[in-house]
Amino acid sequence: MADEPSINPLIELTQHAMSEVNNIILERLQSDVPLIPQLAGHLIAAGGKRLRPMLCIASSMVSSQNLKKAPEAALYLSASVEFIHNATLLHDDVIDASNQRRGKQTANALWGNEASVLVGDFLFARAFELMVETNDIWVLEKLSLAAAQITEGEVKQMSMQGQPDSQKSDYFSVIKGKTGVLFAAAAQTGSKVGKGDNDLCEAFYNYGLALGNAFQIMDDALDYGASDGQIGKDLGDDFSEMKVTLPIILAWHDSTVEERKFWERTFRAGKQKEGDFQKAKEIIAKYNCIERALDYAKVEVEKAINSISGIPSSSLKDALVEAAKFACLRDN
């Protein structure tokens, strides 16, 4: 049996550049106010796959046709992308009142909401400093647009809260904003600083967008389909926060009158009690909503792979294809 897809080849091929990116991140985290590097460092040190900066590095190397070394501008861009991502995580955890992320206590649980929001603002500011240092107004425009779209996605998700009868089109609009666009901008701007032409930049934008969408669909499905300890957040967070994700939309559509009353109580009325999360999982399993969500993720994976089909063959292209396939097979 063939080995399952993995992101390890992408990690290995970008590891030298990523070590330089990590140095930039550590350097730009410094502040005369000790709480800032302490709080931000807690989140960043927790790790995560760092796919967004890796995409930026990989697309820059493919576009520059130098698979050994990333352009210097891509290093700054990658750090910028990671700062934007972590700033949004800090803000999200405050909004969601989350207590766990990546298997650790959240910054807001340790230091409070006010400090988390302000340090998130600090990371956004640092991100824009790093963008400016690329001396490319086009890059600044694309990443600034992505930062605005992330906020729009989060606000739209908030407006859907507690509405299990939401449309799939609204859900896909949300995940594009909150996740897809930063993946897309990271890959697109990496290609640009690697001297990629318009078509190549567009190909990487489409690759990143589809990859980000696939990851978010899987993340949402895992909240109902994973077992305890599989994911780096509290299982059932989306349910308790009444977030309307793809499994809920699919389940609502097929639910009986009695089952819809359950969704109405737990989501629209927000009246949840012990055992409700288990019942939600049972209804979702009854209608195969996890498997059906996975089918949507697979469509995004195919879009991602097709987007870079015209790129010349290389070990890095193979790694990007494998990373896309990994997106809908991961369990954390």
Secondary structure by P-SEA (a helix, b strand, c coil): ccccccaaaaaaaaaaaaaaaaaaaaaaaccccaaaaaaaaaaaaccccaaaaaaaaaaaaaaacccccccaaaaaaaaaaaaaaaaaaaaaaaaaccccccccccccccccaaaaaaaaaaaaaaaaaaaaaaccaaaaaaaaaaaaaaaaaaaaaaaacccccccaaaaaaaaaaccaaaaaaaaaaaaaaacccaaaaaaaaaaaaaaaaaaaaaaaaaaccccccccccccccccccccccaaaaaaaaaccaaaaaaaaaaccccccccaaaaaaaaaaaaaaaaaaaaaaaaaaaaaaaaaaccccccaaaaaaaaaaaacccccc
